[in-house]
């Protein structure tokens, strides 16, 4: 089990997992199917926000390796959001 789960209830952990899963689907499915591609930057923004909250949790717990992973994922999600909100969207 990951150490950060000690700070959350089982229901909160399930909610976090669901948010991450829906965010990942929101990144992939609209672009892949062509249905509602405007959802992709919104999903990326949501994932970036989730990664920011995760990084803050890991900072509070003094887990620098996990913060680095969150920072990398936050950067990727922010780049996707920026690119899809910009003038060169699909």
PDB file of N, CA, C and O in Angstrom:
ATOM      1  N   UNK A   1       0.847  -1.165   0.000  1.00  0.00           N
ATOM      2  CA  UNK A   1       0.000   0.000   0.000  1.00  0.00           C
ATOM      3  C   UNK A   1       0.903   1.242   0.000  1.00  0.00           C
ATOM      4  O   UNK A   1       1.981   1.237   0.594  1.00  0.00           O
ATOM      5  N   UNK A   2       0.455   2.280  -0.661  1.00  0.00           N
ATOM      6  CA  UNK A   2       1.201   3.534  -0.717  1.00  0.00           C
ATOM      7  C   UNK A   2       1.042   4.291   0.604  1.00  0.00           C
ATOM      8  O   UNK A   2      -0.031   4.266   1.208  1.00  0.00           O
ATOM      9  N   UNK A   3       2.109   4.964   1.056  1.00  0.00           N
ATOM     10  CA  UNK A   3       2.032   5.608   2.373  1.00  0.00           C
ATOM     11  C   UNK A   3       1.019   6.741   2.470  1.00  0.00           C
ATOM     12  O   UNK A   3       0.478   6.977   3.551  1.00  0.00           O
ATOM     13  N   UNK A   4       0.746   7.447   1.382  1.00  0.00           N
ATOM     14  CA  UNK A   4      -0.154   8.597   1.457  1.00  0.00           C
ATOM     15  C   UNK A   4      -1.587   8.212   1.778  1.00  0.00           C
ATOM     16  O   UNK A   4      -2.365   9.058   2.219  1.00  0.00           O
ATOM     17  N   UNK A   5      -1.954   6.949   1.567  1.00  0.00           N
ATOM     18  CA  UNK A   5      -3.344   6.551   1.810  1.00  0.00           C
ATOM     19  C   UNK A   5      -3.717   6.611   3.293  1.00  0.00           C
ATOM     20  O   UNK A   5      -4.896   6.577   3.644  1.00  0.00           O
ATOM     21  N   UNK A   6      -2.709   6.700   4.155  1.00  0.00           N
ATOM     22  CA  UNK A   6      -2.989   6.814   5.591  1.00  0.00           C
ATOM     23  C   UNK A   6      -3.743   8.100   5.926  1.00  0.00           C
ATOM     24  O   UNK A   6      -4.426   8.181   6.947  1.00  0.00           O
ATOM     25  N   UNK A   7      -3.611   9.107   5.053  1.00  0.00           N
ATOM     26  CA  UNK A   7      -4.234  10.407   5.312  1.00  0.00           C
ATOM     27  C   UNK A   7      -5.678  10.502   4.807  1.00  0.00           C
ATOM     28  O   UNK A   7      -6.337  11.520   5.016  1.00  0.00           O
ATOM     29  N   UNK A   8      -6.172   9.457   4.148  1.00  0.00           N
ATOM     30  CA  UNK A   8      -7.481   9.533   3.500  1.00  0.00           C
ATOM     31  C   UNK A   8      -8.340   8.339   3.879  1.00  0.00           C
ATOM     32  O   UNK A   8      -7.832   7.271   4.221  1.00  0.00           O
ATOM     33  N   UNK A   9      -9.655   8.537   3.813  1.00  0.00           N
ATOM     34  CA  UNK A   9     -10.593   7.442   4.050  1.00  0.00           C
ATOM     35  C   UNK A   9     -10.683   6.592   2.786  1.00  0.00           C
ATOM     36  O   UNK A   9     -10.306   7.048   1.706  1.00  0.00           O
ATOM     37  N   UNK A  10     -11.175   5.369   2.910  1.00  0.00           N
ATOM     38  CA  UNK A  10     -11.347   4.540   1.710  1.00  0.00           C
ATOM     39  C   UNK A  10     -12.239   5.201   0.649  1.00  0.00           C
ATOM     40  O   UNK A  10     -11.988   5.057  -0.547  1.00  0.00           O
ATOM     41  N   UNK A  11     -13.263   5.913   1.079  1.00  0.00           N
ATOM     42  CA  UNK A  11     -14.144   6.589   0.115  1.00  0.00           C
ATOM     43  C   UNK A  11     -13.386   7.689  -0.627  1.00  0.00           C
ATOM     44  O   UNK A  11     -13.575   7.866  -1.831  1.00  0.00           O
ATOM     45  N   UNK A  12     -12.536   8.424   0.075  1.00  0.00           N
ATOM     46  CA  UNK A  12     -11.756   9.476  -0.569  1.00  0.00           C
ATOM     47  C   UNK A  12     -10.751   8.878  -1.559  1.00  0.00           C
ATOM     48  O   UNK A  12     -10.523   9.447  -2.627  1.00  0.00           O
ATOM     49  N   UNK A  13     -10.161   7.755  -1.217  1.00  0.00           N
ATOM     50  CA  UNK A  13      -9.208   7.093  -2.114  1.00  0.00           C
ATOM     51  C   UNK A  13      -9.920   6.638  -3.387  1.00  0.00           C
ATOM     52  O   UNK A  13      -9.393   6.802  -4.488  1.00  0.00           O
ATOM     53  N   UNK A  14     -11.111   6.070  -3.237  1.00  0.00           N
ATOM     54  CA  UNK A  14     -11.891   5.673  -4.417  1.00  0.00           C
ATOM     55  C   UNK A  14     -12.242   6.882  -5.283  1.00  0.00           C
ATOM     56  O   UNK A  14     -12.192   6.803  -6.510  1.00  0.00           O
ATOM     57  N   UNK A  15     -12.595   7.994  -4.649  1.00  0.00           N
ATOM     58  CA  UNK A  15     -12.923   9.217  -5.381  1.00  0.00           C
ATOM     59  C   UNK A  15     -11.704   9.735  -6.151  1.00  0.00           C
ATOM     60  O   UNK A  15     -11.829  10.139  -7.307  1.00  0.00           O
ATOM     61  N   UNK A  16     -10.543   9.725  -5.527  1.00  0.00           N
ATOM     62  CA  UNK A  16      -9.323  10.157  -6.201  1.00  0.00           C
ATOM     63  C   UNK A  16      -9.038   9.270  -7.410  1.00  0.00           C
ATOM     64  O   UNK A  16      -8.704   9.766  -8.486  1.00  0.00           O
ATOM     65  N   UNK A  17      -9.170   7.971  -7.227  1.00  0.00           N
ATOM     66  CA  UNK A  17      -8.963   7.045  -8.346  1.00  0.00           C
ATOM     67  C   UNK A  17      -9.950   7.275  -9.474  1.00  0.00           C
ATOM     68  O   UNK A  17      -9.580   7.228 -10.648  1.00  0.00           O
ATOM     69  N   UNK A  18     -11.199   7.523  -9.126  1.00  0.00           N
ATOM     70  CA  UNK A  18     -12.232   7.774 -10.136  1.00  0.00           C
ATOM     71  C   UNK A  18     -11.948   9.066 -10.897  1.00  0.00           C
ATOM     72  O   UNK A  18     -12.109   9.116 -12.117  1.00  0.00           O
ATOM     73  N   UNK A  19     -11.525  10.110 -10.183  1.00  0.00           N
ATOM     74  CA  UNK A  19     -11.200  11.388 -10.824  1.00  0.00           C
ATOM     75  C   UNK A  19     -10.042  11.198 -11.807  1.00  0.00           C
ATOM     76  O   UNK A  19     -10.083  11.723 -12.919  1.00  0.00           O
ATOM     77  N   UNK A  20      -9.016  10.453 -11.403  1.00  0.00           N
ATOM     78  CA  UNK A  20      -7.872  10.225 -12.283  1.00  0.00           C
ATOM     79  C   UNK A  20      -8.262   9.383 -13.496  1.00  0.00           C
ATOM     80  O   UNK A  20      -7.822   9.658 -14.612  1.00  0.00           O
ATOM     81  N   UNK A  21      -9.084   8.362 -13.277  1.00  0.00           N
ATOM     82  CA  UNK A  21      -9.534   7.524 -14.395  1.00  0.00           C
ATOM     83  C   UNK A  21     -10.382   8.325 -15.377  1.00  0.00           C
ATOM     84  O   UNK A  21     -10.175   8.233 -16.587  1.00  0.00           O
ATOM     85  N   UNK A  22     -11.327   9.104 -14.877  1.00  0.00           N
ATOM     86  CA  UNK A  22     -12.166   9.917 -15.758  1.00  0.00           C
ATOM     87  C   UNK A  22     -11.335  10.974 -16.489  1.00  0.00           C
ATOM     88  O   UNK A  22     -11.600  11.279 -17.652  1.00  0.00           O
ATOM     89  N   UNK A  23     -10.338  11.527 -15.814  1.00  0.00           N
ATOM     90  CA  UNK A  23      -9.448  12.490 -16.467  1.00  0.00           C
ATOM     91  C   UNK A  23      -8.673  11.845 -17.608  1.00  0.00           C
ATOM     92  O   UNK A  23      -8.544  12.430 -18.683  1.00  0.00           O
ATOM     93  N   UNK A  24      -8.161  10.645 -17.378  1.00  0.00           N
ATOM     94  CA  UNK A  24      -7.431   9.939 -18.435  1.00  0.00           C
ATOM     95  C   UNK A  24      -8.343   9.624 -19.613  1.00  0.00           C
ATOM     96  O   UNK A  24      -7.949   9.789 -20.767  1.00  0.00           O
ATOM     97  N   UNK A  25      -9.551   9.176 -19.329  1.00  0.00           N
ATOM     98  CA  UNK A  25     -10.512   8.914 -20.410  1.00  0.00           C
ATOM     99  C   UNK A  25     -10.869  10.207 -21.144  1.00  0.00           C
ATOM    100  O   UNK A  25     -11.045  10.208 -22.362  1.00  0.00           O
ATOM    101  N   UNK A  26     -10.974  11.293 -20.402  1.00  0.00           N
ATOM    102  CA  UNK A  26     -11.271  12.587 -21.006  1.00  0.00           C
ATOM    103  C   UNK A  26     -10.159  13.089 -21.905  1.00  0.00           C
ATOM    104  O   UNK A  26     -10.413  13.846 -22.841  1.00  0.00           O
ATOM    105  N   UNK A  27      -8.930  12.678 -21.635  1.00  0.00           N
ATOM    106  CA  UNK A  27      -7.819  13.038 -22.516  1.00  0.00           C
ATOM    107  C   UNK A  27      -7.833  12.225 -23.801  1.00  0.00           C
ATOM    108  O   UNK A  27      -7.526  12.745 -24.874  1.00  0.00           O
ATOM    109  N   UNK A  28      -8.186  10.962 -23.695  1.00  0.00           N
ATOM    110  CA  UNK A  28      -8.055  10.052 -24.832  1.00  0.00           C
ATOM    111  C   UNK A  28      -9.288   9.971 -25.725  1.00  0.00           C
ATOM    112  O   UNK A  28      -9.182  10.091 -26.946  1.00  0.00           O
ATOM    113  N   UNK A  29     -10.439   9.771 -25.128  1.00  0.00           N
ATOM    114  CA  UNK A  29     -11.631   9.463 -25.921  1.00  0.00           C
ATOM    115  C   UNK A  29     -12.114  10.584 -26.843  1.00  0.00           C
ATOM    116  O   UNK A  29     -12.428  10.302 -27.999  1.00  0.00           O
ATOM    117  N   UNK A  30     -12.188  11.828 -26.398  1.00  0.00           N
ATOM    118  CA  UNK A  30     -12.676  12.863 -27.321  1.00  0.00           C
ATOM    119  C   UNK A  30     -11.805  13.012 -28.569  1.00  0.00           C
ATOM    120  O   UNK A  30     -12.324  13.159 -29.676  1.00  0.00           O
ATOM    121  N   UNK A  31     -10.496  12.974 -28.395  1.00  0.00           N
ATOM    122  CA  UNK A  31      -9.608  13.102 -29.552  1.00  0.00           C
ATOM    123  C   UNK A  31      -9.665  11.856 -30.427  1.00  0.00           C
ATOM    124  O   UNK A  31      -9.593  11.958 -31.652  1.00  0.00           O
ATOM    125  N   UNK A  32      -9.793  10.688 -29.817  1.00  0.00           N
ATOM    126  CA  UNK A  32      -9.805   9.438 -30.578  1.00  0.00           C
ATOM    127  C   UNK A  32     -11.109   9.248 -31.343  1.00  0.00           C
ATOM    128  O   UNK A  32     -11.100   8.713 -32.451  1.00  0.00           O
ATOM    129  N   UNK A  33     -12.225   9.677 -30.771  1.00  0.00           N
ATOM    130  CA  UNK A  33     -13.523   9.447 -31.410  1.00  0.00           C
ATOM    131  C   UNK A  33     -14.028  10.653 -32.189  1.00  0.00           C
ATOM    132  O   UNK A  33     -14.906  10.521 -33.041  1.00  0.00           O
ATOM    133  N   UNK A  34     -13.476  11.830 -31.901  1.00  0.00           N
ATOM    134  CA  UNK A  34     -13.963  13.038 -32.559  1.00  0.00           C
ATOM    135  C   UNK A  34     -15.252  13.570 -31.950  1.00  0.00           C
ATOM    136  O   UNK A  34     -15.829  14.536 -32.448  1.00  0.00           O
ATOM    137  N   UNK A  35     -15.697  12.937 -30.878  1.00  0.00           N
ATOM    138  CA  UNK A  35     -16.922  13.363 -30.200  1.00  0.00           C
ATOM    139  C   UNK A  35     -16.540  14.301 -29.058  1.00  0.00           C
ATOM    140  O   UNK A  35     -15.784  13.911 -28.168  1.00  0.00           O
ATOM    141  N   UNK A  36     -17.041  15.501 -29.070  1.00  0.00           N
ATOM    142  CA  UNK A  36     -16.823  16.523 -28.034  1.00  0.00           C
ATOM    143  C   UNK A  36     -15.343  16.741 -27.724  1.00  0.00           C
ATOM    144  O   UNK A  36     -14.936  16.598 -26.571  1.00  0.00           O
ATOM    145  N   UNK A  37     -14.524  17.085 -28.729  1.00  0.00           N
ATOM    146  CA  UNK A  37     -13.096  17.292 -28.471  1.00  0.00           C
ATOM    147  C   UNK A  37     -12.810  18.462 -27.528  1.00  0.00           C
ATOM    148  O   UNK A  37     -11.693  18.592 -27.027  1.00  0.00           O
ATOM    149  N   UNK A  38     -13.799  19.305 -27.285  1.00  0.00           N
ATOM    150  CA  UNK A  38     -13.610  20.403 -26.328  1.00  0.00           C
ATOM    151  C   UNK A  38     -13.441  19.890 -24.906  1.00  0.00           C
ATOM    152  O   UNK A  38     -13.010  20.638 -24.029  1.00  0.00           O
ATOM    153  N   UNK A  39     -13.774  18.625 -24.663  1.00  0.00           N
ATOM    154  CA  UNK A  39     -13.610  18.062 -23.324  1.00  0.00           C
ATOM    155  C   UNK A  39     -12.149  17.762 -22.992  1.00  0.00           C
ATOM    156  O   UNK A  39     -11.785  17.693 -21.818  1.00  0.00           O
ATOM    157  N   UNK A  40     -11.308  17.583 -24.016  1.00  0.00           N
ATOM    158  CA  UNK A  40      -9.906  17.229 -23.771  1.00  0.00           C
ATOM    159  C   UNK A  40      -9.175  18.295 -22.952  1.00  0.00           C
ATOM    160  O   UNK A  40      -8.544  17.937 -21.958  1.00  0.00           O
ATOM    161  N   UNK A  41      -9.221  19.586 -23.310  1.00  0.00           N
ATOM    162  CA  UNK A  41      -8.513  20.554 -22.469  1.00  0.00           C
ATOM    163  C   UNK A  41      -9.120  20.701 -21.074  1.00  0.00           C
ATOM    164  O   UNK A  41      -8.413  21.019 -20.117  1.00  0.00           O
ATOM    165  N   UNK A  42     -10.414  20.472 -20.961  1.00  0.00           N
ATOM    166  CA  UNK A  42     -11.036  20.524 -19.640  1.00  0.00           C
ATOM    167  C   UNK A  42     -10.555  19.364 -18.776  1.00  0.00           C
ATOM    168  O   UNK A  42     -10.293  19.539 -17.586  1.00  0.00           O
ATOM    169  N   UNK A  43     -10.440  18.183 -19.371  1.00  0.00           N
ATOM    170  CA  UNK A  43      -9.919  17.028 -18.643  1.00  0.00           C
ATOM    171  C   UNK A  43      -8.466  17.258 -18.248  1.00  0.00           C
ATOM    172  O   UNK A  43      -8.060  16.913 -17.139  1.00  0.00           O
ATOM    173  N   UNK A  44      -7.686  17.836 -19.147  1.00  0.00           N
ATOM    174  CA  UNK A  44      -6.285  18.115 -18.844  1.00  0.00           C
ATOM    175  C   UNK A  44      -6.164  19.126 -17.711  1.00  0.00           C
ATOM    176  O   UNK A  44      -5.291  18.990 -16.854  1.00  0.00           O
ATOM    177  N   UNK A  45      -7.018  20.124 -17.697  1.00  0.00           N
ATOM    178  CA  UNK A  45      -7.020  21.109 -16.612  1.00  0.00           C
ATOM    179  C   UNK A  45      -7.386  20.436 -15.286  1.00  0.00           C
ATOM    180  O   UNK A  45      -6.780  20.717 -14.252  1.00  0.00           O
ATOM    181  N   UNK A  46      -8.364  19.564 -15.325  1.00  0.00           N
ATOM    182  CA  UNK A  46      -8.752  18.825 -14.117  1.00  0.00           C
ATOM    183  C   UNK A  46      -7.633  17.932 -13.613  1.00  0.00           C
ATOM    184  O   UNK A  46      -7.401  17.846 -12.408  1.00  0.00           O
ATOM    185  N   UNK A  47      -6.931  17.261 -14.536  1.00  0.00           N
ATOM    186  CA  UNK A  47      -5.813  16.415 -14.114  1.00  0.00           C
ATOM    187  C   UNK A  47      -4.663  17.243 -13.560  1.00  0.00           C
ATOM    188  O   UNK A  47      -4.016  16.840 -12.594  1.00  0.00           O
ATOM    189  N   UNK A  48      -4.407  18.394 -14.164  1.00  0.00           N
ATOM    190  CA  UNK A  48      -3.353  19.270 -13.645  1.00  0.00           C
ATOM    191  C   UNK A  48      -3.698  19.717 -12.224  1.00  0.00           C
ATOM    192  O   UNK A  48      -2.824  19.762 -11.359  1.00  0.00           O
ATOM    193  N   UNK A  49      -4.944  20.042 -11.986  1.00  0.00           N
ATOM    194  CA  UNK A  49      -5.392  20.438 -10.646  1.00  0.00           C
ATOM    195  C   UNK A  49      -5.245  19.274  -9.665  1.00  0.00           C
ATOM    196  O   UNK A  49      -4.816  19.466  -8.527  1.00  0.00           O
ATOM    197  N   UNK A  50      -5.598  18.083 -10.105  1.00  0.00           N
ATOM    198  CA  UNK A  50      -5.456  16.890  -9.272  1.00  0.00           C
ATOM    199  C   UNK A  50      -3.990  16.650  -8.916  1.00  0.00           C
ATOM    200  O   UNK A  50      -3.673  16.322  -7.772  1.00  0.00           O
ATOM    201  N   UNK A  51      -3.104  16.811  -9.888  1.00  0.00           N
ATOM    202  CA  UNK A  51      -1.673  16.601  -9.636  1.00  0.00           C
ATOM    203  C   UNK A  51      -1.098  17.675  -8.710  1.00  0.00           C
ATOM    204  O   UNK A  51      -0.193  17.396  -7.924  1.00  0.00           O
ATOM    205  N   UNK A  52      -1.617  18.893  -8.801  1.00  0.00           N
ATOM    206  CA  UNK A  52      -1.193  19.952  -7.890  1.00  0.00           C
ATOM    207  C   UNK A  52      -1.585  19.591  -6.453  1.00  0.00           C
ATOM    208  O   UNK A  52      -0.787  19.734  -5.527  1.00  0.00           O
ATOM    209  N   UNK A  53      -2.816  19.124  -6.285  1.00  0.00           N
ATOM    210  CA  UNK A  53      -3.269  18.710  -4.948  1.00  0.00           C
ATOM    211  C   UNK A  53      -2.450  17.522  -4.444  1.00  0.00           C
ATOM    212  O   UNK A  53      -2.116  17.456  -3.261  1.00  0.00           O
ATOM    213  N   UNK A  54      -2.129  16.592  -5.330  1.00  0.00           N
ATOM    214  CA  UNK A  54      -1.318  15.441  -4.939  1.00  0.00           C
ATOM    215  C   UNK A  54       0.085  15.884  -4.524  1.00  0.00           C
ATOM    216  O   UNK A  54       0.629  15.393  -3.535  1.00  0.00           O
ATOM    217  N   UNK A  55       0.665  16.811  -5.284  1.00  0.00           N
ATOM    218  CA  UNK A  55       2.002  17.304  -4.951  1.00  0.00           C
ATOM    219  C   UNK A  55       1.999  17.995  -3.585  1.00  0.00           C
ATOM    220  O   UNK A  55       2.930  17.822  -2.799  1.00  0.00           O
ATOM    221  N   UNK A  56       0.962  18.770  -3.306  1.00  0.00           N
ATOM    222  CA  UNK A  56       0.861  19.430  -2.005  1.00  0.00           C
ATOM    223  C   UNK A  56       0.756  18.409  -0.873  1.00  0.00           C
ATOM    224  O   UNK A  56       1.339  18.596   0.196  1.00  0.00           O
ATOM    225  N   UNK A  57       0.012  17.333  -1.113  1.00  0.00           N
ATOM    226  CA  UNK A  57      -0.093  16.265  -0.119  1.00  0.00           C
ATOM    227  C   UNK A  57       1.272  15.628   0.131  1.00  0.00           C
ATOM    228  O   UNK A  57       1.650  15.396   1.279  1.00  0.00           O
ATOM    229  N   UNK A  58       2.005  15.347  -0.936  1.00  0.00           N
ATOM    230  CA  UNK A  58       3.324  14.721  -0.796  1.00  0.00           C
ATOM    231  C   UNK A  58       4.342  15.681  -0.173  1.00  0.00           C
ATOM    232  O   UNK A  58       5.225  15.247   0.566  1.00  0.00           O
ATOM    233  N   UNK A  59       4.229  16.965  -0.462  1.00  0.00           N
ATOM    234  CA  UNK A  59       5.104  17.940   0.194  1.00  0.00           C
ATOM    235  C   UNK A  59       4.860  17.953   1.704  1.00  0.00           C
ATOM    236  O   UNK A  59       5.795  17.969   2.505  1.00  0.00           O
ATOM    237  N   UNK A  60       3.591  17.946   2.063  1.00  0.00           N
ATOM    238  CA  UNK A  60       3.239  17.944   3.483  1.00  0.00           C
ATOM    239  C   UNK A  60       3.766  16.689   4.180  1.00  0.00           C
ATOM    240  O   UNK A  60       4.163  16.733   5.345  1.00  0.00           O
ATOM    241  N   UNK A  61       3.763  15.571   3.450  1.00  0.00           N
ATOM    242  CA  UNK A  61       4.228  14.301   4.019  1.00  0.00           C
ATOM    243  C   UNK A  61       5.740  14.119   3.876  1.00  0.00           C
ATOM    244  O   UNK A  61       6.285  13.105   4.313  1.00  0.00           O
ATOM    245  N   UNK A  62       6.425  15.103   3.261  1.00  0.00           N
ATOM    246  CA  UNK A  62       7.871  15.050   3.042  1.00  0.00           C
ATOM    247  C   UNK A  62       8.268  13.829   2.206  1.00  0.00           C
ATOM    248  O   UNK A  62       9.130  13.043   2.598  1.00  0.00           O
ATOM    249  N   UNK A  63       7.613  13.691   1.037  1.00  0.00           N
ATOM    250  CA  UNK A  63       7.881  12.613   0.080  1.00  0.00           C
ATOM    251  C   UNK A  63       8.347  13.230  -1.237  1.00  0.00           C
ATOM    252  O   UNK A  63       7.561  13.348  -2.176  1.00  0.00           O
ATOM    253  N   UNK A  64       9.623  13.628  -1.313  1.00  0.00           N
ATOM    254  CA  UNK A  64      10.103  14.371  -2.491  1.00  0.00           C
ATOM    255  C   UNK A  64      10.060  13.574  -3.797  1.00  0.00           C
ATOM    256  O   UNK A  64       9.851  14.163  -4.858  1.00  0.00           O
ATOM    257  N   UNK A  65      10.247  12.276  -3.752  1.00  0.00           N
ATOM    258  CA  UNK A  65      10.203  11.484  -4.984  1.00  0.00           C
ATOM    259  C   UNK A  65       8.802  11.525  -5.603  1.00  0.00           C
ATOM    260  O   UNK A  65       8.656  11.627  -6.821  1.00  0.00           O
ATOM    261  N   UNK A  66       7.794  11.447  -4.768  1.00  0.00           N
ATOM    262  CA  UNK A  66       6.420  11.504  -5.268  1.00  0.00           C
ATOM    263  C   UNK A  66       6.086  12.898  -5.798  1.00  0.00           C
ATOM    264  O   UNK A  66       5.329  13.031  -6.759  1.00  0.00           O
ATOM    265  N   UNK A  67       6.646  13.934  -5.178  1.00  0.00           N
ATOM    266  CA  UNK A  67       6.421  15.304  -5.658  1.00  0.00           C
ATOM    267  C   UNK A  67       6.982  15.455  -7.063  1.00  0.00           C
ATOM    268  O   UNK A  67       6.368  16.107  -7.907  1.00  0.00           O
ATOM    269  N   UNK A  68       8.133  14.866  -7.320  1.00  0.00           N
ATOM    270  CA  UNK A  68       8.738  14.942  -8.656  1.00  0.00           C
ATOM    271  C   UNK A  68       7.850  14.287  -9.704  1.00  0.00           C
ATOM    272  O   UNK A  68       7.684  14.819 -10.802  1.00  0.00           O
ATOM    273  N   UNK A  69       7.282  13.141  -9.371  1.00  0.00           N
ATOM    274  CA  UNK A  69       6.369  12.462 -10.305  1.00  0.00           C
ATOM    275  C   UNK A  69       5.136  13.333 -10.549  1.00  0.00           C
ATOM    276  O   UNK A  69       4.706  13.493 -11.691  1.00  0.00           O
ATOM    277  N   UNK A  70       4.572  13.892  -9.487  1.00  0.00           N
ATOM    278  CA  UNK A  70       3.405  14.763  -9.637  1.00  0.00           C
ATOM    279  C   UNK A  70       3.720  15.994 -10.466  1.00  0.00           C
ATOM    280  O   UNK A  70       2.894  16.436 -11.264  1.00  0.00           O
ATOM    281  N   UNK A  71       4.915  16.554 -10.281  1.00  0.00           N
ATOM    282  CA  UNK A  71       5.315  17.733 -11.056  1.00  0.00           C
ATOM    283  C   UNK A  71       5.422  17.397 -12.539  1.00  0.00           C
ATOM    284  O   UNK A  71       5.020  18.193 -13.387  1.00  0.00           O
ATOM    285  N   UNK A  72       5.957  16.231 -12.854  1.00  0.00           N
ATOM    286  CA  UNK A  72       6.065  15.816 -14.252  1.00  0.00           C
ATOM    287  C   UNK A  72       4.679  15.623 -14.869  1.00  0.00           C
ATOM    288  O   UNK A  72       4.429  16.078 -15.985  1.00  0.00           O
ATOM    289  N   UNK A  73       3.788  14.958 -14.157  1.00  0.00           N
ATOM    290  CA  UNK A  73       2.433  14.737 -14.667  1.00  0.00           C
ATOM    291  C   UNK A  73       1.648  16.050 -14.771  1.00  0.00           C
ATOM    292  O   UNK A  73       0.879  16.246 -15.712  1.00  0.00           O
ATOM    293  N   UNK A  74       1.846  16.940 -13.808  1.00  0.00           N
ATOM    294  CA  UNK A  74       1.202  18.251 -13.855  1.00  0.00           C
ATOM    295  C   UNK A  74       1.672  19.019 -15.085  1.00  0.00           C
ATOM    296  O   UNK A  74       0.866  19.645 -15.773  1.00  0.00           O
ATOM    297  N   UNK A  75       2.963  18.972 -15.361  1.00  0.00           N
ATOM    298  CA  UNK A  75       3.515  19.666 -16.532  1.00  0.00           C
ATOM    299  C   UNK A  75       2.918  19.125 -17.819  1.00  0.00           C
ATOM    300  O   UNK A  75       2.526  19.897 -18.694  1.00  0.00           O
ATOM    301  N   UNK A  76       2.845  17.803 -17.943  1.00  0.00           N
ATOM    302  CA  UNK A  76       2.260  17.197 -19.149  1.00  0.00           C
ATOM    303  C   UNK A  76       0.792  17.594 -19.317  1.00  0.00           C
ATOM    304  O   UNK A  76       0.359  17.956 -20.411  1.00  0.00           O
ATOM    305  N   UNK A  77       0.039  17.522 -18.231  1.00  0.00           N
ATOM    306  CA  UNK A  77      -1.382  17.885 -18.313  1.00  0.00           C
ATOM    307  C   UNK A  77      -1.546  19.361 -18.655  1.00  0.00           C
ATOM    308  O   UNK A  77      -2.423  19.723 -19.440  1.00  0.00           O
ATOM    309  N   UNK A  78      -0.711  20.213 -18.070  1.00  0.00           N
ATOM    310  CA  UNK A  78      -0.799  21.644 -18.361  1.00  0.00           C
ATOM    311  C   UNK A  78      -0.441  21.928 -19.819  1.00  0.00           C
ATOM    312  O   UNK A  78      -1.063  22.782 -20.451  1.00  0.00           O
ATOM    313  N   UNK A  79       0.542  21.231 -20.352  1.00  0.00           N
ATOM    314  CA  UNK A  79       0.907  21.412 -21.766  1.00  0.00           C
ATOM    315  C   UNK A  79      -0.230  20.979 -22.693  1.00  0.00           C
ATOM    316  O   UNK A  79      -0.500  21.631 -23.702  1.00  0.00           O
ATOM    317  N   UNK A  80      -0.885  19.885 -22.346  1.00  0.00           N
ATOM    318  CA  UNK A  80      -2.029  19.434 -23.151  1.00  0.00           C
ATOM    319  C   UNK A  80      -3.149  20.464 -23.082  1.00  0.00           C
ATOM    320  O   UNK A  80      -3.729  20.823 -24.107  1.00  0.00           O
ATOM    321  N   UNK A  81      -3.453  20.938 -21.886  1.00  0.00           N
ATOM    322  CA  UNK A  81      -4.515  21.951 -21.740  1.00  0.00           C
ATOM    323  C   UNK A  81      -4.167  23.201 -22.530  1.00  0.00           C
ATOM    324  O   UNK A  81      -5.007  23.723 -23.262  1.00  0.00           O
ATOM    325  N   UNK A  82      -2.945  23.686 -22.392  1.00  0.00           N
ATOM    326  CA  UNK A  82      -2.509  24.887 -23.106  1.00  0.00           C
ATOM    327  C   UNK A  82      -2.592  24.680 -24.618  1.00  0.00           C
ATOM    328  O   UNK A  82      -3.074  25.551 -25.343  1.00  0.00           O
ATOM    329  N   UNK A  83      -2.128  23.543 -25.081  1.00  0.00           N
ATOM    330  CA  UNK A  83      -2.158  23.267 -26.520  1.00  0.00           C
ATOM    331  C   UNK A  83      -3.571  23.126 -27.073  1.00  0.00           C
ATOM    332  O   UNK A  83      -3.851  23.573 -28.185  1.00  0.00           O
ATOM    333  N   UNK A  84      -4.455  22.513 -26.310  1.00  0.00           N
ATOM    334  CA  UNK A  84      -5.821  22.296 -26.791  1.00  0.00           C
ATOM    335  C   UNK A  84      -6.702  23.527 -26.640  1.00  0.00           C
ATOM    336  O   UNK A  84      -7.648  23.695 -27.409  1.00  0.00           O
ATOM    337  N   UNK A  85      -6.420  24.387 -25.677  1.00  0.00           N
ATOM    338  CA  UNK A  85      -7.164  25.640 -25.561  1.00  0.00           C
ATOM    339  C   UNK A  85      -6.668  26.664 -26.575  1.00  0.00           C
ATOM    340  O   UNK A  85      -7.361  27.633 -26.885  1.00  0.00           O
ATOM    341  N   UNK A  86      -5.459  26.436 -27.087  1.00  0.00           N
ATOM    342  CA  UNK A  86      -4.828  27.394 -27.995  1.00  0.00           C
ATOM    343  C   UNK A  86      -5.393  27.352 -29.400  1.00  0.00           C
ATOM    344  O   UNK A  86      -6.396  26.685 -29.654  1.00  0.00           O
ATOM    345  N   UNK A  87      -4.739  28.074 -30.326  1.00  0.00           N
ATOM    346  CA  UNK A  87      -5.246  28.194 -31.682  1.00  0.00           C
ATOM    347  C   UNK A  87      -5.018  26.966 -32.555  1.00  0.00           C
ATOM    348  O   UNK A  87      -5.544  26.907 -33.666  1.00  0.00           O
ATOM    349  N   UNK A  88      -4.250  25.983 -32.086  1.00  0.00           N
ATOM    350  CA  UNK A  88      -3.925  24.825 -32.910  1.00  0.00           C
ATOM    351  C   UNK A  88      -4.583  23.550 -32.394  1.00  0.00           C
ATOM    352  O   UNK A  88      -3.938  22.502 -32.349  1.00  0.00           O
ATOM    353  N   UNK A  89      -5.829  23.619 -32.013  1.00  0.00           N
ATOM    354  CA  UNK A  89      -6.518  22.446 -31.471  1.00  0.00           C
ATOM    355  C   UNK A  89      -6.917  21.510 -32.603  1.00  0.00           C
ATOM    356  O   UNK A  89      -6.911  21.876 -33.779  1.00  0.00           O
ATOM    357  N   UNK A  90      -7.267  20.286 -32.206  1.00  0.00           N
ATOM    358  CA  UNK A  90      -7.766  19.309 -33.199  1.00  0.00           C
ATOM    359  C   UNK A  90      -9.093  19.796 -33.742  1.00  0.00           C
ATOM    360  O   UNK A  90      -9.694  19.133 -34.588  1.00  0.00           O
TER     361      UNK A  90
END
